[in-house]
Amino acid sequence: MSHFSKGELQMETKKAVASLQKIIKEGIGDRSNSFFAGEIGITREHFSRLMRKNSTNTPTVRILNTLGDKLPNTSREELYALFDIKVEN
């Protein structure tokens, strides 16, 4: 995402976070937000910040890894691509 101006980067980040939020909402099923936050190893408050509308809070690679493992509707690779993260094998 480095080829964007600051304003463009913020807009791209918002879009990526909004996409992630949609993936999470669809993937957690009937689990509560509090329960799911515990499953992925973050506090309920941290999860709430991540899910806040118009958020620009980018999750860490560790959180993306855990989300990719815990959500049935996505993968680590899909989440990395969403945030333009390159992972070397």
Buried (B, 14 or more C-beta within 10 A) or exposed (E): EEEEEEEEBEEBBBEBBEBBBEBBEEBBEEEEBEEBBBBBEBEBEBBBEBBEEEBEEBBEBEBBBBBBEBBEEBEBEBBBEBBEBEEEE
